């Protein structure tokens, strides 16, 4: 049955194409949304860009007719901008008096419910607004077009019980075919049916369905980093495989996802010279517009947010006494920066660029929307490898959650692609104290 969807501003800031994603249903934008978009449009962050994009889209649509009366959309249904009448606001409970944005959106949804025969659904990513709508008897839903089921998120790994002879065949012939359905580049743990303690690690090669033993790592480790568990070993397999252009690593704090990505990037750039530069970027979500008010130049302003990356480089390189004097100690990654092999910058600076033949790591990718991740991935030039790392349970961006962020969205959408690979890291390796704290607190 056809419905009327009343949208909240945060839906459009999350996905600027949202008005076109409701099939043949009618989409209603309360007039207060236009005001809120106007306030956001000057932001330099992605919310500002999305606000400007929506404003331009509405401006193009209004040339086809009246937004108030309704403009037909290509997929069916109409787009309407609804005015909030004063008498409808007065019908709200005393606690919700006033024409603040949320109250005006609630009033529009209530008015449509009273004057239209079609079911009305309020769509918002604001939990409290959905609660208030429910209290008023309105049907309220989260925007779920780009949501994934976080409980069933693809892990990138699987265990398969096989006879001992099958495990021997993997190493004697160098490859193996299993009847078990497998995804491209999926990591596989073969378990001996007669002796479960006997296991072998392998990975699917692209979309061939062929299972190969894991490639041998350098004796000294990857940039002096040795994998400490099975998932970390699988992660290195994806990071060091040149045919895999996109790697996603998901895991809680302390599982080593950022360290593994940087170690692989250093080896590929500085040692093997397969990429021209290691480019590392992070979204500066907590910083927002306040960066201009912090003291110092850009590097000094960004240091608090980039410090976790520097800590990983210190673990890999240590420090170097370049002149044999204590007053000339420097952090090991600075030499890579001086040589043009390493660049660390805010994710905002990636937009609009073409990035050819680089090893790009996007850390804290769980704070990105699916639209923002798409923008980053489409920046990749020929020969570029992109690694997305993050923890869906630690999100600072108010417009995404564990099920709707760009990282988990990419994991699900790319799990069947031969050029992509994924591993979920589960075991913390930072320290015994850190691991026990994560479990107990």
C-alpha positions as CSV (number, residue, x, y, z in Angstrom):
1,X,0.0,0.0,0.0
2,X,1.2,3.5,-0.9
3,X,2.5,5.5,2.1
4,X,3.5,9.1,3.0
5,X,7.0,9.4,4.4
6,X,7.7,12.6,6.4
7,X,11.5,13.0,6.7
8,X,13.7,14.6,9.4
9,X,16.6,16.8,8.5
10,X,19.2,14.2,9.7
11,X,18.0,11.7,7.1
12,X,19.0,14.1,4.3
13,X,22.3,15.0,6.1
14,X,23.0,11.2,6.3
15,X,22.0,10.5,2.7
16,X,21.5,13.5,0.4
17,X,19.8,11.1,-2.1
18,X,17.2,9.9,0.4
19,X,14.2,11.6,-1.2
20,X,14.7,9.3,-4.2
21,X,14.8,6.1,-2.2
22,X,11.2,5.6,-1.2
23,X,10.0,3.9,-4.4
24,X,6.6,5.1,-5.5
25,X,5.6,6.5,-2.1
26,X,5.1,10.2,-1.4
27,X,7.9,12.1,0.4
28,X,7.1,15.1,2.5
29,X,9.7,17.6,3.8
30,X,8.5,19.9,6.6
31,X,9.4,23.5,5.8
32,X,11.6,23.7,8.9
33,X,14.0,21.3,7.2
34,X,14.8,24.0,4.7
35,X,15.7,26.3,7.6
36,X,17.9,23.6,9.1
37,X,19.7,22.9,5.8
38,X,20.4,26.6,5.5
39,X,22.2,26.5,8.9
40,X,24.2,23.5,8.0
41,X,25.2,24.5,4.5
42,X,28.2,26.6,5.6
43,X,29.8,23.7,7.5
44,X,33.1,22.5,5.9
45,X,32.4,19.0,7.0
46,X,30.5,16.3,5.1
47,X,27.2,17.4,6.7
48,X,27.7,20.8,5.1
49,X,28.4,19.3,1.7
50,X,25.3,17.1,2.0
51,X,23.1,20.1,3.0
52,X,24.3,22.0,0.0
53,X,23.7,19.0,-2.3
54,X,20.1,18.7,-1.0
55,X,19.5,22.4,-1.5
56,X,20.7,22.2,-5.1
57,X,18.5,19.2,-5.7
58,X,15.4,20.9,-4.4
59,X,16.2,24.0,-6.4
60,X,16.3,21.8,-9.6
61,X,13.1,20.0,-8.7
62,X,11.1,23.2,-8.0
63,X,11.6,24.2,-11.7
64,X,9.3,21.4,-12.6
65,X,6.4,22.8,-10.5
66,X,5.3,23.8,-7.1
67,X,7.1,22.1,-4.2
68,X,4.1,22.8,-1.9
69,X,1.6,21.2,-4.4
70,X,3.9,18.3,-5.1
71,X,6.4,17.4,-7.8
72,X,6.3,14.0,-9.4
73,X,9.4,11.8,-8.9
74,X,10.7,9.5,-11.6
75,X,10.2,6.4,-9.4
76,X,6.6,7.4,-8.8
77,X,5.1,9.3,-5.9
78,X,5.4,13.0,-5.2
79,X,7.8,15.2,-3.3
80,X,6.2,17.9,-1.3
81,X,7.4,20.7,1.0
82,X,4.8,21.0,3.8
83,X,4.0,24.2,5.8
84,X,3.5,23.9,9.5
85,X,0.3,25.6,10.5
86,X,0.0,27.3,13.8
87,X,-3.2,25.5,14.8
88,X,-1.5,22.2,14.4
89,X,1.3,23.2,16.7
90,X,-1.2,24.2,19.3
91,X,-2.5,20.6,19.3
92,X,0.8,19.2,20.5
93,X,1.1,18.5,24.3
94,X,2.2,21.4,26.5
95,X,5.6,19.8,26.9
96,X,6.1,20.1,23.1
97,X,4.9,23.7,22.7
98,X,6.8,26.0,20.4
99,X,7.9,25.8,16.8
100,X,11.3,24.2,17.3
101,X,12.5,22.0,14.5
102,X,11.5,18.6,16.0
103,X,8.0,19.9,17.1
104,X,7.3,21.3,13.7
105,X,8.2,18.0,12.1
106,X,5.9,16.2,14.5
107,X,3.1,18.7,13.7
108,X,3.4,18.2,10.0
109,X,3.3,14.4,10.4
110,X,0.2,14.7,12.6
111,X,-1.5,17.0,10.1
112,X,-0.9,14.6,7.3
113,X,-2.3,11.7,9.4
114,X,-5.5,13.7,10.1
115,X,-6.1,14.9,6.5
116,X,-4.9,12.0,4.3
117,X,-6.2,8.5,3.8
118,X,-2.7,7.1,3.2
119,X,-0.6,5.7,6.1
120,X,1.9,8.3,7.4
121,X,5.4,7.3,8.6
122,X,7.9,9.7,10.2
123,X,11.5,8.8,9.3
124,X,14.3,10.1,11.5
125,X,17.7,9.0,12.7
126,X,17.0,10.9,16.0
127,X,16.0,8.3,18.6
128,X,14.3,10.8,20.9
129,X,12.2,12.2,18.0
130,X,11.0,8.7,17.2
131,X,10.1,8.2,20.9
132,X,8.1,11.4,20.9
133,X,6.4,10.5,17.7
134,X,5.4,7.1,19.1
135,X,4.0,8.8,22.2
136,X,1.8,10.9,19.9
137,X,0.5,7.8,18.2
138,X,2.6,8.3,15.0
139,X,4.4,5.5,13.2
140,X,8.1,6.3,13.4
141,X,11.0,4.5,11.8
142,X,14.7,4.8,11.4
143,X,16.2,5.4,7.9
144,X,17.2,1.9,7.0
145,X,17.9,2.0,3.3
146,X,21.6,1.5,3.9
147,X,21.5,-0.4,7.1
148,X,23.0,-3.9,7.6
149,X,22.2,-6.5,10.2
150,X,25.1,-6.0,12.5
151,X,24.5,-9.3,14.3
152,X,25.0,-11.1,11.0
153,X,27.8,-9.0,9.7
154,X,30.1,-10.9,7.3
155,X,33.3,-11.8,9.3
156,X,35.4,-12.8,6.3
157,X,36.4,-16.1,8.0
158,X,35.0,-19.6,8.2
159,X,35.9,-23.0,9.7
160,X,35.4,-26.1,7.6
161,X,35.7,-29.7,8.9
162,X,37.6,-31.9,6.4
163,X,39.3,-35.3,6.4
164,X,43.1,-35.3,7.2
165,X,43.8,-36.4,3.6
166,X,42.1,-33.2,2.3
167,X,44.4,-31.0,4.5
168,X,47.4,-32.9,3.2
169,X,46.2,-32.3,-0.4
170,X,46.2,-28.6,0.2
171,X,49.9,-28.5,0.9
172,X,51.0,-31.3,-1.5
173,X,49.2,-29.9,-4.5
174,X,49.2,-26.3,-3.5
175,X,45.5,-25.7,-3.9
176,X,42.2,-27.2,-3.1
177,X,38.5,-27.1,-4.1
178,X,35.8,-27.5,-1.5
179,X,32.1,-28.2,-2.0
180,X,31.4,-25.6,0.7
181,X,30.1,-22.2,-0.7
182,X,32.8,-19.6,-0.1
183,X,33.1,-15.9,-0.8
184,X,36.0,-14.4,-2.8
185,X,39.1,-13.9,-0.7
186,X,37.5,-15.5,2.3
187,X,39.8,-16.8,5.0
188,X,39.3,-20.5,5.8
189,X,40.4,-22.6,8.7
190,X,40.5,-26.3,7.8
191,X,39.8,-28.5,10.9
192,X,40.7,-32.2,10.9
193,X,37.5,-34.3,11.5
194,X,39.4,-36.9,13.4
195,X,41.6,-34.5,15.4
196,X,40.0,-31.0,15.9
197,X,43.3,-29.7,17.3
198,X,44.9,-30.2,13.9
199,X,44.1,-27.2,11.7
200,X,45.4,-25.5,8.6
201,X,45.0,-21.9,7.3
202,X,44.1,-21.1,3.8
203,X,42.3,-18.4,1.7
204,X,40.1,-18.4,-1.4
205,X,42.0,-16.8,-4.3
206,X,39.7,-14.2,-5.9
207,X,36.5,-15.6,-7.2
208,X,38.1,-18.7,-8.6
209,X,36.8,-20.8,-5.7
210,X,40.3,-22.2,-5.4
211,X,41.7,-22.6,-1.9
212,X,45.4,-21.8,-1.5
213,X,47.7,-21.9,1.6
214,X,48.5,-18.5,3.1
215,X,51.6,-16.8,1.7
216,X,54.7,-17.0,3.9
217,X,55.5,-13.9,5.8
218,X,59.1,-12.5,6.1
219,X,61.0,-14.1,8.9
220,X,61.4,-10.8,10.7
221,X,57.7,-10.0,10.3
222,X,55.9,-7.4,8.3
223,X,57.7,-4.2,9.1
224,X,58.9,-6.0,12.3
225,X,55.3,-6.8,13.2
226,X,54.4,-10.5,13.8
227,X,50.7,-11.7,13.8
228,X,49.7,-12.9,17.2
229,X,46.5,-14.7,16.3
230,X,44.7,-16.4,13.4
231,X,42.6,-13.3,12.4
232,X,45.7,-11.1,12.3
233,X,47.4,-13.7,10.1
234,X,44.4,-13.6,7.8
235,X,44.5,-9.8,7.8
236,X,48.1,-9.8,6.6
237,X,47.1,-12.2,3.8
238,X,44.6,-9.6,2.5
239,X,46.8,-6.6,3.1
240,X,49.8,-8.0,1.3
241,X,47.9,-9.5,-1.6
242,X,48.4,-7.0,-4.5
243,X,45.3,-8.3,-6.4
244,X,43.0,-7.2,-3.6
245,X,42.3,-3.5,-4.0
246,X,40.0,-3.0,-1.0
247,X,40.5,-4.4,2.5
248,X,38.1,-3.8,5.4
249,X,39.3,-4.6,9.0
250,X,36.7,-4.5,11.8
251,X,37.5,-5.0,15.4
252,X,37.3,-3.6,18.9
253,X,40.0,-1.4,20.3
254,X,43.3,-3.2,20.8
255,X,42.8,-5.9,18.2
256,X,45.6,-4.5,16.1
257,X,43.7,-3.5,12.9
258,X,45.4,-0.1,12.5
259,X,48.9,-1.4,13.3
260,X,48.5,-4.3,10.8
261,X,47.4,-1.9,8.1
262,X,50.3,0.5,8.7
263,X,52.8,-2.3,8.9
264,X,51.7,-3.7,5.6
265,X,51.6,-0.2,4.1
266,X,55.2,0.5,5.2
267,X,56.4,-2.7,3.6
268,X,54.6,-2.2,0.4
269,X,55.7,1.5,0.0
270,X,59.1,1.7,1.7
271,X,60.5,-1.8,1.1
272,X,58.8,-3.2,-2.0
273,X,58.2,0.2,-3.6
274,X,54.9,-1.1,-5.2
275,X,53.1,2.1,-4.3
276,X,54.3,5.6,-4.6
277,X,53.1,6.7,-1.1
278,X,51.4,5.6,2.1
279,X,48.5,7.9,2.7
280,X,46.7,7.7,6.0
281,X,43.6,9.7,6.8
282,X,41.1,9.9,9.7
283,X,37.8,11.7,10.0
284,X,38.1,14.5,12.5
285,X,34.6,14.0,13.9
286,X,35.1,15.4,17.5
287,X,37.0,18.4,16.2
288,X,34.3,19.7,13.9
289,X,34.3,23.4,13.2
290,X,36.4,24.2,16.3
291,X,39.7,23.4,14.7
292,X,40.2,27.0,13.7
293,X,40.1,28.1,17.4
294,X,42.8,25.7,18.6
295,X,46.3,27.2,19.0
296,X,49.2,26.5,16.6
297,X,49.4,25.6,12.9
298,X,47.5,22.8,11.2
299,X,49.9,20.1,12.2
300,X,49.8,21.1,15.9
301,X,46.0,21.4,15.8
302,X,45.6,17.9,14.4
303,X,48.2,16.2,16.6
304,X,45.7,15.1,19.3
305,X,43.6,13.3,16.7
306,X,46.5,11.8,14.8
307,X,48.4,10.7,17.9
308,X,47.1,7.1,17.7
309,X,48.6,6.8,14.3
310,X,52.0,8.2,15.5
311,X,51.9,5.6,18.3
312,X,51.7,2.8,15.8
313,X,54.6,4.2,13.8
314,X,56.6,4.4,17.0
315,X,55.9,0.8,17.7
316,X,57.2,-0.1,14.2
317,X,60.2,2.2,13.9
318,X,61.0,3.2,17.4
319,X,63.1,6.4,17.3
320,X,66.3,7.2,15.4
321,X,69.3,9.1,16.5
322,X,70.2,10.6,13.2
323,X,73.4,12.4,14.3
324,X,74.5,10.3,17.2
325,X,73.5,13.0,19.7
326,X,70.6,12.8,22.3
327,X,69.2,16.2,21.2
328,X,68.6,14.9,17.7
329,X,66.3,12.0,18.5
330,X,63.2,12.0,16.2
331,X,60.2,9.8,15.6
332,X,60.9,7.1,13.0
333,X,58.0,7.9,10.6
334,X,59.3,11.5,10.1
335,X,62.0,10.3,7.7
336,X,59.3,8.7,5.5
337,X,57.5,12.0,5.5
338,X,60.6,13.9,4.5
339,X,61.2,11.4,1.6
340,X,57.6,11.9,0.4
341,X,56.7,8.3,1.1
342,X,54.2,9.0,3.9
343,X,51.4,11.5,4.3
344,X,49.0,11.8,7.2
345,X,46.1,14.1,7.0
346,X,42.4,14.7,7.8
347,X,40.0,12.8,5.7
348,X,38.4,16.1,4.5
349,X,41.5,16.8,2.3
350,X,40.9,13.5,0.3
351,X,37.8,14.9,-1.3
352,X,38.1,16.0,-4.9
353,X,41.5,14.3,-5.4
354,X,42.5,11.5,-7.7
355,X,44.7,9.1,-5.8
356,X,46.8,6.9,-8.2
357,X,49.2,4.1,-7.1
358,X,49.0,4.8,-3.4
359,X,48.4,2.7,-0.3
360,X,45.5,4.5,1.4
361,X,44.4,3.7,4.9
362,X,41.2,5.3,6.3
363,X,41.3,4.8,10.0
364,X,38.1,5.2,12.2
365,X,36.0,4.5,9.1
366,X,33.0,3.7,11.3
367,X,32.4,7.4,11.7
368,X,31.7,7.8,7.9
369,X,28.3,7.5,6.2
370,X,27.9,5.2,3.3
371,X,27.7,8.2,1.0
372,X,31.1,9.5,2.4
373,X,32.7,6.1,1.9
374,X,31.5,6.0,-1.7
375,X,33.1,9.4,-2.3
376,X,36.4,8.1,-0.9
377,X,36.4,4.8,-2.9
378,X,35.7,6.6,-6.1
379,X,38.8,8.7,-5.6
380,X,41.0,5.6,-6.1
381,X,43.1,5.8,-9.2
382,X,44.9,3.1,-11.1
383,X,47.0,0.8,-8.9
384,X,45.7,2.2,-5.5
385,X,44.9,-0.1,-2.6
386,X,42.4,1.2,0.1
387,X,42.2,-0.2,3.6
388,X,39.2,0.8,5.8
389,X,39.6,0.1,9.6
390,X,37.3,0.8,12.5
391,X,35.1,-0.4,15.4
392,X,31.3,-0.1,14.8
393,X,30.8,-0.1,18.6
394,X,32.8,3.2,19.0
395,X,31.0,5.8,16.9
396,X,31.3,9.6,17.5
397,X,29.3,10.7,14.4
398,X,25.6,11.5,15.5
399,X,24.3,10.6,12.0
400,X,25.4,7.0,11.9
401,X,25.2,3.9,14.1
402,X,26.6,0.4,14.2
403,X,24.3,-0.8,11.5
404,X,24.3,2.3,9.2
405,X,27.9,3.5,9.1
406,X,30.0,3.4,5.9
407,X,32.4,0.7,7.2
408,X,29.8,-2.0,7.8
409,X,27.9,-1.0,4.7
410,X,31.0,-1.6,2.6
411,X,31.7,-5.0,4.3
412,X,28.3,-6.3,3.3
413,X,28.2,-4.8,-0.2
414,X,31.7,-6.0,-1.2
415,X,31.7,-9.5,0.3
416,X,31.0,-11.1,-3.1
417,X,33.6,-9.0,-5.0
418,X,36.9,-10.5,-6.1
419,X,38.8,-7.3,-5.6
420,X,37.8,-7.0,-2.0
421,X,38.5,-8.8,1.3
422,X,37.4,-8.6,4.9
423,X,38.4,-9.9,8.3
424,X,36.8,-9.2,11.7
425,X,39.4,-9.2,14.4
426,X,38.1,-10.4,17.7
427,X,41.0,-10.9,20.1
428,X,42.6,-8.0,21.8
429,X,46.4,-8.0,21.7
430,X,47.3,-4.6,23.2
431,X,47.9,-6.1,26.6
432,X,46.3,-8.6,29.1
433,X,45.0,-5.6,31.1
434,X,43.5,-4.0,28.1
435,X,41.8,-7.2,27.0
436,X,40.4,-8.0,30.4
437,X,39.2,-4.4,30.7
438,X,37.3,-4.6,27.4
439,X,35.6,-7.8,28.6
440,X,34.8,-6.8,32.1
441,X,34.0,-3.1,32.0
